[in-house]
């Protein structure tokens, strides 16, 4: 399982579901090679033999598989309904190409250590692949509000992007650079350094936008940050640079 920062409302999941769904997802994500009909038939035979040898697991696996298939349909519908919101929304901060061949959706949290680890890899992607754009979709799971302030890191970043665009890159860099969770002192320091104090005020529009981000995130069946959408692939959790670039290259072909 890839490292990620879990959202606070993660529901408990049965071990059987985790094993079954993780296996199916891993197969679909990791392998870029389409399974041949002969291979599929062999796998079906092997699964059939395993179930005949272990009939007591059939009922649970059937229910979990049905749930997984229903979930995949729900994910497809969610992506379709929210495509423009995620990919063509000028209110989401982005880095890289404006007219990109490939847009990567990055569900991220400025207080998530794994998001900060992933950031260097995403910066390399922007540098090495000029046809790629990375859209940041913010989720303040690790800190709903900054203690002593009327905002959080997500609302603050979104307001800087909209109203102080020239300073956004530096605000983003400084917020990602802090290894631990932000507090009032760290955010005030960043705001003073970047002349973005006006973006620290409470903002209902940004609050509603982040709420929608969270709703989409949940409907996609994701459990924590970082999580990426690269082409047709949904990747939950941190992935190393080599795997990230391999996924990028596969989508650009």
N, C-alpha and C positions, 0 to 999 in steps of 0.2 A: 504493500500500500504506500502511495506517495505521501510525503509529509505535507500537511496542510493545517491551517488554523481553523478549527471547527467553529461554526456559528453556534450561538447560544441556544438555539431551538432545535438542535439535532435530535431526532427521534430515535429511540432504540430500534435496532434491526436484528432479526434472528440470524444466527450463525449460518444457517442453511441458505438464507437469502444472500448474505454477503459472499459466501463461497460460490454460489451459482452465478449470481449477477456479475461478480468480479471476474470470473473466468470468461464469461461471454463478452464483457466489455473489453477485457485485456486482449482477447483474440481479435476483436474488431478494430481496436485502436493500434496495437503494436504492429501487427502484420499488415504490410501494404500489398501483399500478394493475395489475389482472389483464390479462395479454396476451390479446387476442382471438384467436379461431380463425384469422381471416384473417391476422393478424400472424404467428402461429406458422407458418402454411403458407408465408408469404413468407420467413420466416427459414430454414425447412427447405430451401426451393428455393435460397436463397443459399448455405447451407452445402453443399448437394449440388454446386453449381457450383464452389465453392472446392475441394472434395475431388476432383472430376473434373479440375480444373486442376492439382492437387498430389497425385497418387496416392501419392507416397512417404511422406506423413505419415499415411496412413489407419491403418496397423497400430498406430503409437504412440498416435494419438488414440483409437482404439477401446479399447485397453487402459486408457488413462487415464480415459476416460469410464466404462468398466465399473467401474474402481476407485472413481471418484467416486460412482457410484450405490450401490455396495456400502457406501461410507463413510456416505452419507446414511441408509441403513437402519440402520447401526450407531449413528449419532448419535441417531436416533429412539428406538431401543431403550435406549440409555444414559440418555436423559432420562426415559423412562418408568420404568425400574428405579430411578432415583435421585431421582425427583420429591420424595418425602417428605423424603429426606435434605437436599436443597437448599432446598426451599420451606417445610417444616414442622419444621425442626430447631431447637429452642430453644438449642442450643449454638453456632449461627452468630450472630454479632453482626448487628444490623440497625438502621437508622434509618428514621423515618417512621411511617406508619400501622400499627397492630397488626392491624387487620382491613382489609387493603388490597384495592382493586379490581385493582391491578396490583403484582406483586412483580418487582423487577429483581434478577437475580443478578449480582454484581460479583466476578469473579475478580481479586484484587488482591495487591500485594506492597508492604510498607512501605518497601522499598529501591528500588522502581522509579520513576524520574522521571516516566514517562508516567502512572502511576497517581496520582501526586501532582498532576499537571496536571489529570487528570480529576476529582479530588476536589472542586474548587470547583464544577464543573458539576453533580455529584451533589448537593452541598449546596443549590444553587439549585433542583434538581428537588424536593427535600424541602420547600423553602419554598414553591414555586409550585404544587405538585400534592399537596394534602393526602391524596389517596387512594392515594398510591404508597408502597411500602416498598422499601428497598434492603438486600439481604442481602449481607454481605461474606464471601466464601469465600477464605481466606488461603492463599497459596503463597509460601514463602520461597525462590524461585528465585535471587535475587541474593545471598543470604547464608544458607547452610545453618545456620551457627551463628555467634553473635556472638563474636568472638575474646576469649578470657579468661573466657567465661561458659558456663553449662550450658543455654542456651536460645537461641531466636531470636525475631525480632519476632512471628512468627505464633503460636508457643506462648504467648508473653507476653500478647499481646492476647486470645487465647482464654481464658486463665486469669483475666485481669482481668474479662472479660465475665461469666464464670461466678461468680466469687467476690468481685468488687469492683465490681458493676454501676454504682453511683453515680458512680464515678470513670472509667468506661470512656470516655465522650465526650471527656474532657480528655486521657486517655492517647492516644486515637486522633488527636485534633487535633494534639497535640505530635509524635507520630511522623510524621504526614503533613507537618507544617510544616518538618521538617528537609530542606533541599534536597539534601544529599548522603547517602551511606550511613551507617547507624547504626554506632556502636561502643560499647564498654563504657561510656565516659564519658557519651555521650548517653542511653543507656538507663537508667543509674543515676540520672542527673539527673531524667529523667522519672518514674522510680519514686519517688524521694525527694519530688518535687513533688506527687505524687498519692497518696502513702502506699500504694503497690502493690508494695513490695519483696517481699512473700511470693509474688508471681506470677512471680518470676524463677527459681524453682527448676525443675529438670528435671521433666517431667511426661509419663509414658508415654501417658496417655489423649490428651493433646493431640498428641503425636507421631503416634499412630495415626490421629487425625482428619485431620491435615494430609496424611499419606500417602494417605488415601482421597480427599482433595481433589485431590491430584495425579493419582491414577488416573482419576478422573472427567474431569478436565481433558484428560488425554491421549486418553481414549476419545472425547471430543468433537472430536478433531482439532485442538485449539488449540495454538498454538506459543509464546505469550508473553502477558504482562500489559500493560495491563489487557485483559480480555475480558468482554463483557456478554451476558446473555441477557435480552432484553426481549420478553415474550410469546413468539411463535414465532420470533423473530429471534435469531441468534447473531452478535454483532458483535465481531470480534477487533481489538484496537488502540484507541488513543485516537481519540475523535471530538469535534468542537467542540460547544459548547453548543447552537447552533441545530439541528444534526442530532440531538443527543441529545433535545431537547425535541420535535422533529418525530416521532421514533420513539415517544416516550412518548404524545403526543397521538393518534397513529394507533392505538395499542393501547387507549387509554381510550375510543375512540368506540364 
